[in-house]
């Protein structure tokens, strides 16, 4: 994946240092470019992270220093004088505490993100430096790198072998929800890789029940750069309140390192993105900006908040001119509904209702109020953040594309086709959708009682099928509905992720 993505930078490179000379930095190249890193004591690392307000780069933006302190509070970590951390050394002078695990979350189930795959594929030692700095400070040698991508997994395994460090790589199933911290912990523990229904902090009970420091790939790379440069030099880029650089994925095919505080329009111009009717910032759980918002947006937490956006995981998806914005939103909402874990009402019933409301609005039969009502029913009541994130994505579209929505409401459409320009996973051939053989269907309605999430009855008692792929958690129920259909009219056909399929 990383080899097919163009990587560039605005301003001086830090995380991408050496990318202009090398496709991948092996250990020798890494040491030549970044040098050897110190292994500061825990208190010193916490102080540095607090001084530059280092935040997680996986989307939530949680302060990294607080994560470190939360894990340290659970164990009696060893201390010693400052020492030198050499990549390739088997141990360190701080002893070992097997009650702590460091997890590098390299899961990018988000279809629009490539930055972490790029870092793991091209600068794996920088990421491992950050993980080893944290491990040394907490007195542990247990490091786990969780990845989804084949190329990234090979790169990290090779780097671990070069360093001869006691770390392991765990492969994750590539799903939208697979990067959620609880899902990553469950996957590493050999459990079903979905978010747990009850929130449990990894610092309290993570891998094998031990206190776990889990953070995003870029976060550990940023930690390595911070320790290398020191807080003052690190803060020479970015803004006074939000120092440093950040990695951004632009339209799936470009990754850019830019200082925080860079205008969004500058990044889009750098990537030669043409004018767009709307830009999605923060990925599929992010928010839409209209052209006026894009022109005012600044890449920082505060700058994005001012225009109603979010930096999130650094995903920026411009919408191409000529495609139907509402059709694209409905397509992505259908994908998100099928990607849920199906373990709570807001996901099982709420997200399908959002898709139905969007379908009706697209056809001119529904209203924006219907969409808002459907999106708001399960607010704050999900087993994880997936329903709330999906609702945020949909509701922001109602504001950003008001003119296009009015065209659908009053004219039955905006005159544009939906070309599917927003990235979704490449079909594997295993996807399935529910279909009705209308030459057989007699309107018994049994299917709507067995799988109400996918099928509802219209005013005449005939089934209306939701246009989403069949979620994995519904496969048995769908098979039951197919087998029990009195007219043998229900069947499963090959699906396409995010495609619309309505009666």
C-alpha positions in Angstrom: 0.0 0.0 0.0 2.7 2.5 1.0 4.5 2.0 -2.3 1.5 3.2 -4.3 0.9 6.4 -2.2 2.7 9.7 -3.1 4.4 11.2 0.0 5.4 14.9 0.2 5.7 17.6 2.8 5.1 21.3 3.5 7.9 22.8 5.4 10.8 20.8 6.8 10.3 17.0 7.1 10.4 15.3 10.4 8.5 12.0 10.3 9.2 11.8 6.6 12.9 12.7 6.9 14.9 10.7 4.4 11.9 9.8 2.2 13.3 11.8 -0.6 16.4 9.5 -0.7 15.1 6.1 0.4 12.0 4.1 -0.3 12.4 2.5 3.1 14.7 3.3 6.0 16.3 0.1 7.2 18.2 0.2 10.5 21.4 1.6 9.0 19.6 4.3 7.1 17.4 5.1 10.0 20.4 5.6 12.3 22.1 7.7 9.6 19.0 9.9 9.2 17.6 10.1 12.8 20.6 9.0 14.9 20.5 7.2 18.2 17.8 8.2 20.7 18.0 8.8 24.4 15.8 6.9 26.8 14.6 9.5 29.2 13.1 8.6 32.5 9.3 8.5 32.7 9.0 11.9 34.5 11.1 13.6 31.8 9.0 12.1 29.0 5.8 13.2 30.7 7.2 16.7 31.1 8.2 16.9 27.4 4.8 15.6 26.3 3.0 18.1 28.5 5.2 21.0 27.3 4.3 20.4 23.7 0.8 19.0 24.4 1.5 15.8 22.5 -1.8 14.3 21.5 -2.8 11.0 20.0 -3.0 11.0 16.2 -5.6 8.3 15.8 -8.6 10.5 15.9 -9.5 11.1 19.6 -6.6 13.5 20.3 -6.1 12.2 23.9 -3.1 13.7 25.7 -0.3 11.2 25.5 1.2 12.2 28.9 -2.0 11.3 30.6 -1.9 7.8 29.1 1.6 7.4 30.3 0.8 8.5 33.8 -2.3 6.3 33.9 -0.3 3.2 33.1 2.5 4.1 35.4 0.0 4.5 38.2 -1.0 0.9 37.9 2.5 -0.5 38.4 5.7 0.2 40.3 7.9 1.2 37.4 11.7 1.1 37.9 13.8 4.3 37.8 17.5 4.9 37.1 19.8 7.6 35.7 19.3 8.7 32.1 20.8 6.1 29.7 21.3 5.6 26.0 18.8 3.5 24.1 20.4 1.7 21.2 18.3 0.1 18.5 19.3 -3.5 18.3 20.1 -3.9 22.1 18.3 -6.8 23.6 17.7 -5.2 27.0 18.1 -2.0 28.9 19.4 -0.9 32.3 16.0 -0.3 33.8 15.0 -3.8 34.5 11.8 -5.4 33.4 8.1 -5.1 34.4 6.1 -7.8 32.7 2.9 -6.2 34.0 2.9 -3.5 31.3 2.3 -3.9 27.5 3.0 -1.3 24.8 0.7 -1.5 21.8 1.3 0.3 18.6 -2.2 0.6 17.0 -1.4 0.4 13.2 -5.0 -0.5 12.3 -6.4 1.7 9.5 -9.8 0.2 8.9 -10.8 3.6 7.6 -10.8 3.3 3.8 -9.6 6.9 3.3 -6.4 6.6 5.5 -2.9 5.7 4.4 -0.6 7.6 6.7 0.1 4.9 9.2 0.7 2.3 6.5 3.2 4.7 5.0 5.0 5.2 8.3 5.1 1.4 9.1 6.2 0.6 5.5 8.8 3.3 5.0 9.9 4.4 8.5 9.3 1.4 10.8 12.3 2.1 13.0 11.0 5.6 13.9 7.8 4.0 15.1 9.6 1.3 17.0 11.9 3.9 18.5 8.9 5.6 20.0 7.5 2.4 21.3 10.8 1.4 22.8 11.2 4.8 24.5 7.8 4.3 26.2 8.6 0.7 27.1 12.0 1.7 28.6 10.4 4.4 30.7 7.7 2.0 32.0 10.2 -0.7 32.6 8.9 -3.3 30.2 10.0 -5.1 27.1 6.6 -6.2 25.9 5.8 -4.4 22.6 3.0 -5.4 20.2 2.4 -3.9 16.8 -1.1 -4.4 15.5 -1.4 -4.0 11.7 -3.9 -4.8 8.9 -1.8 -4.3 5.8 0.5 -7.1 4.4 3.2 -4.7 3.3 3.2 -2.9 6.7 3.4 -6.3 8.5 6.4 -7.4 6.5 8.2 -4.1 7.0 7.7 -4.1 10.8 8.7 -7.8 11.1 11.9 -7.0 9.2 12.6 -4.0 11.4 12.0 -6.1 14.6 14.5 -8.7 13.3 17.1 -6.1 12.5 16.8 -4.6 16.0 16.7 -8.1 17.7 14.0 -6.6 20.0 11.4 -8.7 21.9 8.4 -7.4 20.0 5.7 -9.1 18.0 3.3 -8.3 15.1 -0.4 -9.1 15.3 -2.5 -9.1 12.2 -5.9 -7.6 12.4 -9.0 -8.1 10.3 -9.5 -5.1 8.1 -12.8 -3.6 9.1 -13.9 0.0 9.8 -14.3 -0.7 13.5 -11.1 -2.8 13.9 -9.0 0.3 14.9 -11.0 1.1 17.9 -8.8 0.6 21.0 -11.0 -2.0 22.6 -11.3 -4.0 19.4 -7.5 -4.0 19.0 -7.1 -5.3 22.5 -9.6 -8.0 22.0 -7.9 -9.0 18.7 -4.5 -9.3 20.4 -6.1 -11.4 23.1 -7.5 -13.8 20.5 -11.1 -12.7 21.0 -13.7 -11.4 18.5 -12.2 -8.2 17.2 -15.1 -5.8 18.0 -15.4 -3.0 20.5 -16.4 -4.3 24.0 -19.9 -3.4 25.1 -18.5 -1.9 28.3 -15.8 0.7 28.3 -12.6 -0.6 29.9 -9.5 1.6 29.9 -6.5 -0.2 28.4 -4.4 1.4 31.2 -6.5 -0.6 33.7 -6.9 -3.9 31.8 -5.5 -4.4 28.3 -3.5 -7.2 26.7 -3.8 -10.3 28.8 -5.4 -8.2 31.5 -2.3 -6.2 32.1 -2.0 -2.4 32.1 -1.5 -1.4 28.5 -0.2 1.8 26.8 -2.0 1.8 23.5 -1.6 4.6 21.0 -1.6 5.2 17.2 1.3 4.6 14.9 2.0 8.2 14.2 1.8 9.1 17.9 4.8 6.8 18.7 6.7 8.3 15.7 6.0 11.8 17.1 7.3 10.7 20.5 10.5 9.6 18.9 10.9 12.9 17.1 10.1 14.8 20.3 12.8 13.0 22.3 15.3 13.4 19.4 14.7 17.2 18.9 13.7 18.2 22.5 10.6 20.2 23.3 12.0 23.6 22.2 13.1 22.6 18.7 10.0 20.4 18.3 7.9 23.5 19.0 9.6 25.4 16.3 7.0 24.1 13.9 3.3 24.4 14.3 1.4 26.9 16.4 2.2 28.1 19.9 -0.7 26.1 21.4 -0.4 23.1 19.1 3.3 22.6 18.2 4.7 20.1 15.7 3.7 18.6 12.4 1.0 16.1 11.5 0.5 13.5 8.8 -2.5 13.8 6.5 -4.0 11.5 3.9 -5.4 13.5 1.0 -7.9 11.6 -1.2 -6.4 8.2 -0.3 -3.6 8.5 -2.8 -1.4 11.2 -1.2 0.2 11.5 2.2 1.5 14.9 3.3 3.4 16.0 6.4 2.5 19.5 7.3 3.0 21.9 10.3 -0.1 22.2 12.5 -1.6 25.6 11.8 -1.3 25.2 8.0 -4.4 26.5 6.1 -6.4 23.6 4.7 -6.5 25.3 1.3 -2.6 25.4 1.3 -2.6 21.6 1.6 -5.2 21.1 -1.1 -3.2 23.4 -3.4 0.0 21.6 -2.6 -1.8 18.3 -3.6 -3.2 20.0 -6.8 -6.8 19.3 -5.7 -9.2 21.2 -7.9 -12.1 23.2 -6.4 -14.6 20.9 -4.7 -18.3 21.2 -3.7 -17.3 19.9 -0.3 -14.4 18.4 1.7 -14.7 15.7 4.3 -12.3 16.3 7.2 -11.6 13.6 9.8 -12.7 10.7 7.7 -16.0 8.8 7.7 -16.6 9.8 11.3 -15.6 13.4 10.5 -17.4 16.4 9.2 -18.1 18.0 5.9 -16.9 21.5 5.1 -18.5 23.6 2.3 -16.2 25.8 0.1 -16.5 28.7 2.5 -15.5 26.6 5.4 -12.6 25.1 3.5 -11.3 28.6 2.7 -11.2 29.5 6.5 -10.1 26.1 7.9 -6.7 25.7 9.6 -5.2 22.4 10.4 -5.3 22.4 14.1 -7.8 21.3 16.7 -8.8 24.9 17.4 -8.7 26.0 13.8 -11.0 23.2 12.7 -13.4 23.7 15.6 -13.9 27.3 14.4 -15.3 26.1 11.1 -17.2 23.1 12.5 -14.7 20.6 11.4 -12.2 18.2 13.0 -8.6 17.0 12.3 -9.4 13.6 13.5 -7.1 11.0 12.1 -5.8 13.4 9.5 -8.0 12.1 6.7 -9.1 14.7 4.1 -11.4 13.6 1.3 -12.3 16.2 -1.3 -15.5 15.6 -3.2 -15.1 15.6 -7.0 -17.1 18.0 -9.1 -19.8 16.2 -11.1 -20.8 13.6 -8.6 -24.0 13.8 -6.5 -23.0 14.8 -3.0 -26.1 13.3 -1.4 -25.6 10.1 -3.3 -22.0 9.9 -2.0 -23.1 10.5 1.6 -25.8 7.8 1.3 -23.3 5.4 -0.2 -20.9 5.9 2.7 -23.6 5.7 5.3 -24.7 2.4 3.8 -21.2 1.1 4.1 -20.9 2.3 7.7 -24.2 0.6 8.6 -22.9 -2.7 7.3 -19.6 -2.3 9.2 -21.1 -2.1 12.7 -20.6 -4.8 15.3 -24.3 -5.2 15.7 -24.2 -5.4 19.5 -26.4 -2.5 20.4 -29.7 -0.9 19.3 -28.2 2.3 17.8 -26.1 0.1 15.4 -28.6 -2.7 14.7 -31.6 -0.5 14.1 -30.5 3.1 14.3 -28.0 3.1 11.5 -30.3 1.3 9.0 -33.0 3.9 9.8 -30.5 6.6 8.9 -29.8 4.9 5.6 -33.5 4.6 4.9 -34.0 8.3 5.7 -31.1 9.2 3.3 -32.6 7.0 0.6 -35.9 8.7 0.9 -34.3 12.2 0.8 -32.2 11.2 -2.2 -35.4 10.2 -4.1 -37.2 13.4 -3.1 -39.7 11.6 -0.8 -38.1 12.4 2.6 -37.0 15.5 4.5 -33.8 16.7 6.3 -35.8 16.5 9.5 -36.4 12.8 9.0 -32.6 12.3 8.6 -31.9 14.3 11.7 -34.5 12.4 13.7 -33.1 9.0 12.6 -29.5 10.1 13.4 -30.4 11.5 16.8 -32.3 8.6 18.2 -29.3 6.6 19.5 -27.1 9.5 20.3 -24.8 8.6 23.2 -26.3 5.2 23.7 -24.1 3.0 21.6 -21.8 0.3 22.8 -19.0 2.2 21.0 -18.6 5.5 19.2 -19.5 4.1 15.8 -23.2 5.2 15.7 -22.3 8.7 17.0 -19.5 9.1 14.5 -21.7 8.0 11.7 -24.5 10.4 12.8 -21.9 13.3 12.9 -20.9 12.5 9.4 -24.5 12.5 8.1 -25.7 15.5 10.0 -22.7 17.7 8.8 -23.7 16.8 5.2 -27.2 18.2 5.8 -25.5 21.6 6.5 -22.7 21.5 3.9 -24.9 20.4 1.0 -28.1 22.3 1.7 -28.6 23.5 -1.9 -28.1 20.1 -3.4 -30.5 18.6 -0.9 -33.1 21.2 -1.8 -32.8 20.1 -5.4 -33.5 16.5 -4.4 -36.5 17.5 -2.3 -38.2 19.7 -4.8 -37.0 18.2 -8.1 -36.5 14.6 -7.3 -32.7 14.9 -7.8 -29.8 17.3 -8.5 -29.2 16.1 -12.0 -25.9 14.4 -11.1 -25.1 10.7 -11.0 -23.3 9.1 -8.1 -19.9 8.0 -9.3 -18.5 6.6 -6.1 -15.5 8.9 -5.8 -15.1 8.4 -2.0 -12.9 5.4 -1.3 -14.3 2.1 -0.1 -12.6 -1.3 0.3 -12.1 -3.3 -2.9 -14.8 -6.0 -3.1 -13.5 -9.5 -2.1 -16.4 -11.4 -3.7 -17.6 -12.5 -0.3 -20.0 -9.6 0.2 -23.7 -10.4 0.0 -27.0 -8.4 -0.3 -30.6 -9.4 0.2 -32.6 -9.4 -3.0 -36.3 -10.1 -3.8 -37.5 -12.1 -6.7 -40.6 -10.0 -7.5 -42.1 -12.6 -9.8 -42.5 -14.8 -6.6 -43.1 -12.4 -3.8 -46.6 -12.4 -2.4 -46.1 -10.0 0.4 -46.3 -12.5 3.3 -44.0 -10.1 5.3 -42.2 -12.9 7.3 -38.8 -11.7 6.2 -39.4 -8.2 7.7 -40.0 -9.9 11.1 -36.9 -12.0 10.9 -34.5 -9.4 9.7 -36.1 -6.0 10.4 -32.7 -4.4 10.2 -32.5 -5.1 6.5 -36.2 -5.4 5.4 -39.3 -3.3 6.2 -42.7 -3.4 4.7 -44.2 -0.7 2.6 -47.8 0.6 3.0 -49.1 -2.3 0.9 -47.2 -5.0 3.0 -44.5 -5.7 0.5 -40.8 -5.8 1.5 -38.4 -2.8 1.0 -34.8 -4.0 1.1 -32.1 -1.7 2.6 -29.2 -1.0 0.3 -26.4 -2.3 2.4 -24.2 -5.4 2.4 -25.2 -8.0 4.9 -23.3 -7.4 8.1 -21.4 -10.5 9.4 -23.5 -10.6 12.6 -26.7 -10.9 10.5 -25.6 -13.7 8.2 -27.4 -16.5 10.2 -30.6 -14.5 10.5 -30.6 -13.8 6.7 -30.1 -17.5 6.0 -33.0 -18.3 8.2 -35.2 -15.7 6.4 -34.3 -17.1 3.0 -35.1 -20.6 4.2 -38.4 -19.6 5.7 -39.7 -17.4 2.9 -43.1 -19.1 1.9 -42.8 -18.0 -1.7 -39.1 -18.7 -2.0 -38.7 -15.2 -3.2 -35.9 -14.1 -0.9 -32.3 -14.7 -1.9 -28.7 -13.5 -1.3 -26.8 -12.1 -4.2 -23.2 -10.8 -4.6 -22.9 -7.3 -3.1 -20.7 -4.3 -3.7 -19.6 -2.3 -0.6 -21.7 0.9 -0.3 -23.8 0.3 -3.3 -27.4 1.3 -3.3 -29.9 -1.4 -3.6 -33.6 -0.5 -3.2 -36.8 -1.8 -4.5 
